[in-house]
Amino acid sequence: QVHLVESGGGLVQPGGSLRLSCTASAGSLFSMNSWAWYRQAPGKEREWVARITAGGITDYAAQMKDRFTVSSDDSNTAYLQMDDLKPEDTAVYYCSGNLRFVTRRYGKDYWGKGTLVTVSS
């Protein structure tokens, strides 16, 4: 089975920072083609936050571009560094990864269960 597990959420004051992590694991050898972060605020639809390709190309939603940084490393982990957090950033943050088993030609998207970020004083 494939598992994506997020961590690093919590309560932070406005203006503070958090670093989310998402680690992928599976029963067979694999590689990650890309990662993406999404969030869903209470009462709102899920929205895309950022993505990073295996080659390190990044892209961000306009409202996060100057405050959030997405990265990944060789340990099959992606990160979302969030700075200058605002109350409107309060949401459950989900990671999604396009994982390709080495025996397969194409990858498939998988999702984590999310981690809650609360920005409040």
VMD Tcl script that builds the backbone (N, CA, C; Angstrom):
set m [mol new atoms 363]
animate dup $m
set s [atomselect $m all]
$s set {name element resname resid chain x y z} {
  {N N GLN 1 A 0.829 -1.201 0.000}
  {CA C GLN 1 A 0.000 0.000 0.000}
  {C C GLN 1 A 0.863 1.250 0.000}
  {N N VAL 2 A 0.314 2.285 -0.524}
  {CA C VAL 2 A 0.974 3.587 -0.545}
  {C C VAL 2 A 0.420 4.430 0.595}
  {N N HIS 3 A 1.307 5.074 1.299}
  {CA C HIS 3 A 0.892 5.969 2.379}
  {C C HIS 3 A 1.600 7.292 2.222}
  {N N LEU 4 A 0.854 8.355 2.321}
  {CA C LEU 4 A 1.400 9.700 2.430}
  {C C LEU 4 A 0.954 10.231 3.781}
  {N N VAL 5 A 1.901 10.629 4.586}
  {CA C VAL 5 A 1.593 11.061 5.942}
  {C C VAL 5 A 2.131 12.464 6.156}
  {N N GLU 6 A 1.218 13.373 6.473}
  {CA C GLU 6 A 1.603 14.749 6.769}
  {C C GLU 6 A 1.883 14.905 8.261}
  {N N SER 7 A 2.726 15.863 8.574}
  {CA C SER 7 A 2.992 16.212 9.966}
  {C C SER 7 A 3.432 17.668 10.030}
  {N N GLY 8 A 3.437 18.202 11.247}
  {CA C GLY 8 A 3.927 19.564 11.443}
  {C C GLY 8 A 2.863 20.601 11.668}
  {N N GLY 9 A 1.599 20.208 11.581}
  {CA C GLY 9 A 0.545 21.178 11.827}
  {C C GLY 9 A 0.441 21.518 13.304}
  {N N GLY 10 A -0.354 22.522 13.584}
  {CA C GLY 10 A -0.541 22.919 14.973}
  {C C GLY 10 A -1.090 24.317 15.077}
  {N N LEU 11 A -1.011 24.861 16.279}
  {CA C LEU 11 A -1.493 26.207 16.564}
  {C C LEU 11 A -0.312 27.177 16.515}
  {N N VAL 12 A -0.486 28.251 15.797}
  {CA C VAL 12 A 0.563 29.259 15.685}
  {C C VAL 12 A -0.074 30.634 15.714}
  {N N GLN 13 A 0.641 31.589 16.240}
  {CA C GLN 13 A 0.130 32.960 16.295}
  {C C GLN 13 A 0.288 33.645 14.941}
  {N N PRO 14 A -0.555 34.613 14.663}
  {CA C PRO 14 A -0.378 35.382 13.420}
  {C C PRO 14 A 1.035 35.938 13.306}
  {N N GLY 15 A 1.588 35.839 12.107}
  {CA C GLY 15 A 2.963 36.251 11.878}
  {C C GLY 15 A 3.978 35.162 12.103}
  {N N GLY 16 A 3.545 34.052 12.653}
  {CA C GLY 16 A 4.452 32.946 12.936}
  {C C GLY 16 A 4.689 32.058 11.733}
  {N N SER 17 A 5.457 31.007 11.964}
  {CA C SER 17 A 5.843 30.080 10.906}
  {C C SER 17 A 5.575 28.640 11.318}
  {N N LEU 18 A 5.350 27.819 10.326}
  {CA C LEU 18 A 5.248 26.376 10.517}
  {C C LEU 18 A 5.881 25.700 9.305}
  {N N ARG 19 A 6.399 24.512 9.530}
  {CA C ARG 19 A 6.928 23.703 8.438}
  {C C ARG 19 A 6.207 22.368 8.435}
  {N N LEU 20 A 5.462 22.137 7.371}
  {CA C LEU 20 A 4.765 20.870 7.205}
  {C C LEU 20 A 5.661 19.897 6.442}
  {N N SER 21 A 5.513 18.636 6.782}
  {CA C SER 21 A 6.232 17.572 6.087}
  {C C SER 21 A 5.231 16.548 5.571}
  {N N CYS 22 A 5.595 15.878 4.510}
  {CA C CYS 22 A 4.773 14.797 3.969}
  {C C CYS 22 A 5.720 13.720 3.474}
  {N N THR 23 A 5.609 12.536 4.029}
  {CA C THR 23 A 6.487 11.432 3.670}
  {C C THR 23 A 5.691 10.327 3.000}
  {N N ALA 24 A 6.212 9.862 1.892}
  {CA C ALA 24 A 5.580 8.780 1.138}
  {C C ALA 24 A 6.260 7.460 1.447}
  {N N SER 25 A 5.460 6.426 1.553}
  {CA C SER 25 A 5.990 5.077 1.723}
  {C C SER 25 A 5.125 4.117 0.920}
  {N N ALA 26 A 5.755 3.023 0.503}
  {CA C ALA 26 A 5.025 2.025 -0.283}
  {C C ALA 26 A 5.722 0.674 -0.132}
  {N N GLY 27 A 5.056 -0.363 -0.547}
  {CA C GLY 27 A 5.595 -1.692 -0.374}
  {C C GLY 27 A 6.619 -2.102 -1.407}
  {N N SER 28 A 6.786 -1.267 -2.447}
  {CA C SER 28 A 7.736 -1.591 -3.508}
  {C C SER 28 A 8.547 -0.347 -3.858}
  {N N LEU 29 A 9.603 -0.532 -4.620}
  {CA C LEU 29 A 10.440 0.592 -4.999}
  {C C LEU 29 A 9.648 1.578 -5.849}
  {N N PHE 30 A 9.850 2.848 -5.555}
  {CA C PHE 30 A 9.095 3.869 -6.270}
  {C C PHE 30 A 9.908 5.149 -6.345}
  {N N SER 31 A 9.409 6.054 -7.150}
  {CA C SER 31 A 9.947 7.403 -7.193}
  {C C SER 31 A 8.781 8.377 -7.242}
  {N N MET 32 A 9.045 9.581 -6.812}
  {CA C MET 32 A 8.005 10.604 -6.805}
  {C C MET 32 A 8.185 11.512 -8.017}
  {N N ASN 33 A 7.156 11.587 -8.843}
  {CA C ASN 33 A 7.217 12.480 -10.004}
  {C C ASN 33 A 6.979 13.931 -9.601}
  {N N SER 34 A 6.110 14.125 -8.635}
  {CA C SER 34 A 5.783 15.477 -8.209}
  {C C SER 34 A 5.029 15.417 -6.882}
  {N N TRP 35 A 4.989 16.567 -6.242}
  {CA C TRP 35 A 4.249 16.747 -4.999}
  {C C TRP 35 A 3.384 17.993 -5.136}
  {N N ALA 36 A 2.301 17.986 -4.379}
  {CA C ALA 36 A 1.467 19.185 -4.327}
  {C C ALA 36 A 0.884 19.306 -2.933}
  {N N TRP 37 A 0.630 20.526 -2.565}
  {CA C TRP 37 A -0.036 20.819 -1.296}
  {C C TRP 37 A -1.360 21.500 -1.589}
  {N N TYR 38 A -2.361 21.111 -0.831}
  {CA C TYR 38 A -3.684 21.706 -0.910}
  {C C TYR 38 A -4.109 22.065 0.516}
  {N N ARG 39 A -5.144 22.851 0.602}
  {CA C ARG 39 A -5.711 23.137 1.913}
  {C C ARG 39 A -7.215 23.298 1.798}
  {N N GLN 40 A -7.871 23.057 2.918}
  {CA C GLN 40 A -9.320 23.224 2.968}
  {C C GLN 40 A -9.666 23.904 4.276}
  {N N ALA 41 A -10.145 25.121 4.149}
  {CA C ALA 41 A -10.568 25.889 5.319}
  {C C ALA 41 A -11.988 25.488 5.700}
  {N N PRO 42 A -12.364 25.719 6.949}
  {CA C PRO 42 A -13.720 25.366 7.381}
  {C C PRO 42 A -14.778 26.006 6.503}
  {N N GLY 43 A -15.679 25.194 6.006}
  {CA C GLY 43 A -16.772 25.701 5.196}
  {C C GLY 43 A -16.420 26.072 3.776}
  {N N LYS 44 A -15.182 25.784 3.373}
  {CA C LYS 44 A -14.750 26.146 2.024}
  {C C LYS 44 A -14.302 24.910 1.255}
  {N N GLU 45 A -14.167 25.078 -0.055}
  {CA C GLU 45 A -13.684 23.988 -0.873}
  {C C GLU 45 A -12.165 23.865 -0.771}
  {N N ARG 46 A -11.677 22.690 -1.083}
  {CA C ARG 46 A -10.242 22.479 -1.085}
  {C C ARG 46 A -9.592 23.314 -2.180}
  {N N GLU 47 A -8.473 23.946 -1.859}
  {CA C GLU 47 A -7.787 24.765 -2.848}
  {C C GLU 47 A -6.328 24.360 -2.951}
  {N N TRP 48 A -5.798 24.535 -4.131}
  {CA C TRP 48 A -4.406 24.210 -4.383}
  {C C TRP 48 A -3.500 25.291 -3.795}
  {N N VAL 49 A -2.386 24.855 -3.218}
  {CA C VAL 49 A -1.451 25.776 -2.573}
  {C C VAL 49 A -0.153 25.891 -3.351}
  {N N ALA 50 A 0.477 24.752 -3.623}
  {CA C ALA 50 A 1.793 24.779 -4.264}
  {C C ALA 50 A 2.103 23.397 -4.823}
  {N N ARG 51 A 3.092 23.348 -5.723}
  {CA C ARG 51 A 3.542 22.070 -6.249}
  {C C ARG 51 A 5.033 22.141 -6.538}
  {N N ILE 52 A 5.645 20.970 -6.585}
  {CA C ILE 52 A 7.049 20.868 -6.959}
  {C C ILE 52 A 7.229 19.588 -7.763}
  {N N THR 53 A 7.990 19.688 -8.832}
  {CA C THR 53 A 8.271 18.517 -9.657}
  {C C THR 53 A 9.529 17.810 -9.168}
  {N N ALA 54 A 9.767 16.642 -9.713}
  {CA C ALA 54 A 10.974 15.913 -9.354}
  {C C ALA 54 A 12.222 16.689 -9.745}
  {N N GLY 55 A 12.085 17.519 -10.752}
  {CA C GLY 55 A 13.218 18.334 -11.184}
  {C C GLY 55 A 13.381 19.613 -10.393}
  {N N GLY 56 A 12.500 19.835 -9.428}
  {CA C GLY 56 A 12.632 21.002 -8.562}
  {C C GLY 56 A 11.907 22.243 -9.039}
  {N N ILE 57 A 11.101 22.110 -10.069}
  {CA C ILE 57 A 10.324 23.263 -10.530}
  {C C ILE 57 A 9.142 23.465 -9.596}
  {N N THR 58 A 8.974 24.690 -9.145}
  {CA C THR 58 A 7.921 24.992 -8.187}
  {C C THR 58 A 6.896 25.948 -8.770}
  {N N ASP 59 A 5.726 25.918 -8.182}
  {CA C ASP 59 A 4.648 26.801 -8.598}
  {C C ASP 59 A 3.751 27.014 -7.388}
  {N N TYR 60 A 3.192 28.217 -7.292}
  {CA C TYR 60 A 2.411 28.568 -6.124}
  {C C TYR 60 A 1.120 29.263 -6.509}
  {N N ALA 61 A 0.113 29.107 -5.667}
  {CA C ALA 61 A -1.070 29.945 -5.782}
  {C C ALA 61 A -0.653 31.373 -5.466}
  {N N ALA 62 A -1.278 32.305 -6.127}
  {CA C ALA 62 A -0.835 33.696 -6.051}
  {C C ALA 62 A -0.775 34.220 -4.616}
  {N N GLN 63 A -1.748 33.884 -3.818}
  {CA C GLN 63 A -1.818 34.460 -2.473}
  {C C GLN 63 A -0.802 33.847 -1.517}
  {N N MET 64 A -0.152 32.771 -1.886}
  {CA C MET 64 A 0.839 32.136 -1.032}
  {C C MET 64 A 2.265 32.339 -1.522}
  {N N LYS 65 A 2.426 32.865 -2.706}
  {CA C LYS 65 A 3.716 32.841 -3.370}
  {C C LYS 65 A 4.827 33.483 -2.554}
  {N N ASP 66 A 4.539 34.546 -1.857}
  {CA C ASP 66 A 5.593 35.275 -1.145}
  {C C ASP 66 A 5.790 34.786 0.284}
  {N N ARG 67 A 4.947 33.880 0.729}
  {CA C ARG 67 A 5.009 33.461 2.135}
  {C C ARG 67 A 5.288 31.976 2.304}
  {N N PHE 68 A 4.970 31.184 1.296}
  {CA C PHE 68 A 5.122 29.736 1.392}
  {C C PHE 68 A 6.240 29.265 0.459}
  {N N THR 69 A 6.948 28.226 0.906}
  {CA C THR 69 A 8.005 27.637 0.094}
  {C C THR 69 A 7.859 26.120 0.109}
  {N N VAL 70 A 7.771 25.543 -1.074}
  {CA C VAL 70 A 7.648 24.096 -1.189}
  {C C VAL 70 A 9.006 23.519 -1.577}
  {N N SER 71 A 9.320 22.371 -1.013}
  {CA C SER 71 A 10.584 21.705 -1.332}
  {C C SER 71 A 10.400 20.204 -1.150}
  {N N SER 72 A 11.391 19.455 -1.577}
  {CA C SER 72 A 11.371 18.013 -1.375}
  {C C SER 72 A 12.803 17.513 -1.310}
  {N N ASP 73 A 12.966 16.310 -0.819}
  {CA C ASP 73 A 14.320 15.762 -0.747}
  {C C ASP 73 A 14.324 14.307 -1.198}
  {N N ASP 74 A 15.484 13.687 -1.127}
  {CA C ASP 74 A 15.645 12.335 -1.636}
  {C C ASP 74 A 15.075 11.261 -0.712}
  {N N SER 75 A 14.544 11.690 0.423}
  {CA C SER 75 A 13.970 10.713 1.346}
  {C C SER 75 A 12.466 10.550 1.130}
  {N N ASN 76 A 12.023 10.915 -0.087}
  {CA C ASN 76 A 10.590 10.793 -0.401}
  {C C ASN 76 A 9.735 11.619 0.550}
  {N N THR 77 A 10.223 12.801 0.837}
  {CA C THR 77 A 9.516 13.724 1.720}
  {C C THR 77 A 9.421 15.091 1.057}
  {N N ALA 78 A 8.259 15.671 1.185}
  {CA C ALA 78 A 8.043 17.044 0.721}
  {C C ALA 78 A 7.776 17.926 1.922}
  {N N TYR 79 A 8.064 19.195 1.732}
  {CA C TYR 79 A 7.909 20.154 2.820}
  {C C TYR 79 A 7.147 21.373 2.326}
  {N N LEU 80 A 6.456 21.995 3.257}
  {CA C LEU 80 A 5.830 23.286 2.969}
  {C C LEU 80 A 6.199 24.213 4.121}
  {N N GLN 81 A 7.102 25.122 3.834}
  {CA C GLN 81 A 7.480 26.131 4.820}
  {C C GLN 81 A 6.514 27.295 4.704}
  {N N MET 82 A 5.853 27.619 5.792}
  {CA C MET 82 A 4.845 28.675 5.789}
  {C C MET 82 A 5.280 29.769 6.749}
  {N N ASP 83 A 5.471 30.944 6.224}
  {CA C ASP 83 A 5.897 32.095 7.021}
  {C C ASP 83 A 4.834 33.181 7.011}
  {N N ASP 84 A 4.929 34.059 7.994}
  {CA C ASP 84 A 3.995 35.180 8.108}
  {C C ASP 84 A 2.558 34.682 8.004}
  {N N LEU 85 A 2.255 33.709 8.804}
  {CA C LEU 85 A 0.932 33.101 8.729}
  {C C LEU 85 A -0.152 34.069 9.188}
  {N N LYS 86 A -1.294 33.930 8.558}
  {CA C LYS 86 A -2.453 34.787 8.841}
  {C C LYS 86 A -3.614 33.922 9.284}
  {N N PRO 87 A -4.559 34.523 10.011}
  {CA C PRO 87 A -5.714 33.714 10.441}
  {C C PRO 87 A -6.423 33.032 9.265}
  {N N GLU 88 A -6.416 33.657 8.107}
  {CA C GLU 88 A -7.088 33.054 6.947}
  {C C GLU 88 A -6.328 31.859 6.375}
  {N N ASP 89 A -5.138 31.598 6.890}
  {CA C ASP 89 A -4.414 30.393 6.497}
  {C C ASP 89 A -4.871 29.171 7.289}
  {N N THR 90 A -5.730 29.392 8.262}
  {CA C THR 90 A -6.249 28.272 9.040}
  {C C THR 90 A -6.981 27.302 8.132}
  {N N ALA 91 A -6.560 26.047 8.167}
  {CA C ALA 91 A -7.127 25.036 7.274}
  {C C ALA 91 A -6.509 23.683 7.599}
  {N N VAL 92 A -7.101 22.663 7.043}
  {CA C VAL 92 A -6.442 21.362 6.996}
  {C C VAL 92 A -5.605 21.335 5.723}
  {N N TYR 93 A -4.337 21.035 5.881}
  {CA C TYR 93 A -3.412 21.000 4.753}
  {C C TYR 93 A -3.171 19.547 4.346}
  {N N TYR 94 A -3.329 19.321 3.066}
  {CA C TYR 94 A -3.167 17.979 2.512}
  {C C TYR 94 A -1.993 17.957 1.539}
  {N N CYS 95 A -1.275 16.872 1.534}
  {CA C CYS 95 A -0.282 16.691 0.490}
  {C C CYS 95 A -0.772 15.625 -0.482}
  {N N SER 96 A -0.363 15.807 -1.701}
  {CA C SER 96 A -0.657 14.858 -2.765}
  {C C SER 96 A 0.649 14.568 -3.493}
  {N N GLY 97 A 0.870 13.331 -3.806}
  {CA C GLY 97 A 2.083 12.976 -4.519}
  {C C GLY 97 A 1.791 12.075 -5.704}
  {N N ASN 98 A 2.467 12.343 -6.798}
  {CA C ASN 98 A 2.367 11.454 -7.961}
  {C C ASN 98 A 3.498 10.443 -7.850}
  {N N LEU 99 A 3.136 9.245 -7.504}
  {CA C LEU 99 A 4.098 8.187 -7.204}
  {C C LEU 99 A 4.123 7.176 -8.346}
  {N N ARG 100 A 5.317 6.828 -8.771}
  {CA C ARG 100 A 5.462 5.830 -9.824}
  {C C ARG 100 A 6.286 4.656 -9.311}
  {N N PHE 101 A 5.692 3.515 -9.311}
  {CA C PHE 101 A 6.460 2.305 -8.984}
  {C C PHE 101 A 7.460 2.048 -10.115}
  {N N VAL 102 A 8.614 1.565 -9.782}
  {CA C VAL 102 A 9.671 1.405 -10.788}
  {C C VAL 102 A 9.300 0.391 -11.857}
  {N N THR 103 A 8.341 -0.455 -11.552}
  {CA C THR 103 A 7.912 -1.459 -12.524}
  {C C THR 103 A 6.797 -0.945 -13.428}
  {N N ARG 104 A 6.362 0.274 -13.160}
  {CA C ARG 104 A 5.267 0.851 -13.932}
  {C C ARG 104 A 5.775 1.996 -14.817}
  {N N ARG 105 A 5.031 2.240 -15.864}
  {CA C ARG 105 A 5.432 3.298 -16.778}
  {C C ARG 105 A 4.960 4.670 -16.306}
  {N N TYR 106 A 3.796 4.707 -15.669}
  {CA C TYR 106 A 3.204 5.975 -15.276}
  {C C TYR 106 A 2.969 6.026 -13.774}
  {N N GLY 107 A 2.889 7.224 -13.267}
  {CA C GLY 107 A 2.592 7.420 -11.868}
  {C C GLY 107 A 1.114 7.586 -11.617}
  {N N LYS 108 A 0.801 7.652 -10.343}
  {CA C LYS 108 A -0.589 7.815 -9.906}
  {C C LYS 108 A -0.594 8.756 -8.717}
  {N N ASP 109 A -1.649 9.535 -8.612}
  {CA C ASP 109 A -1.754 10.479 -7.496}
  {C C ASP 109 A -2.291 9.799 -6.240}
  {N N TYR 110 A -1.640 10.114 -5.147}
  {CA C TYR 110 A -2.080 9.638 -3.840}
  {C C TYR 110 A -2.193 10.834 -2.902}
  {N N TRP 111 A -3.019 10.668 -1.860}
  {CA C TRP 111 A -3.289 11.763 -0.929}
  {C C TRP 111 A -3.009 11.346 0.496}
  {N N GLY 112 A -2.549 12.307 1.274}
  {CA C GLY 112 A -2.476 12.112 2.701}
  {C C GLY 112 A -3.806 12.454 3.351}
  {N N LYS 113 A -3.866 12.269 4.667}
  {CA C LYS 113 A -5.120 12.519 5.387}
  {C C LYS 113 A -5.217 13.933 5.925}
  {N N GLY 114 A -4.144 14.678 5.826}
  {CA C GLY 114 A -4.185 16.070 6.216}
  {C C GLY 114 A -3.649 16.338 7.603}
  {N N THR 115 A -3.226 17.590 7.786}
  {CA C THR 115 A -2.780 18.056 9.096}
  {C C THR 115 A -3.369 19.441 9.317}
  {N N LEU 116 A -3.864 19.687 10.506}
  {CA C LEU 116 A -4.576 20.926 10.798}
  {C C LEU 116 A -3.601 22.028 11.192}
  {N N VAL 117 A -3.762 23.152 10.547}
  {CA C VAL 117 A -3.020 24.364 10.896}
  {C C VAL 117 A -4.012 25.402 11.374}
  {N N THR 118 A -3.797 25.894 12.572}
  {CA C THR 118 A -4.665 26.925 13.142}
  {C C THR 118 A -3.822 28.149 13.445}
  {N N VAL 119 A -4.208 29.264 12.865}
  {CA C VAL 119 A -3.499 30.517 13.090}
  {C C VAL 119 A -4.411 31.419 13.909}
  {N N SER 120 A -4.020 31.628 15.145}
  {CA C SER 120 A -4.871 32.392 16.055}
  {C C SER 120 A -4.037 32.935 17.200}
  {N N SER 121 A -4.459 34.081 17.695}
  {CA C SER 121 A -3.792 34.654 18.858}
  {C C SER 121 A -4.504 34.253 20.141}
}
mol reanalyze $m
mol bondsrecalc $m
mol representation Tube
mol addrep $m
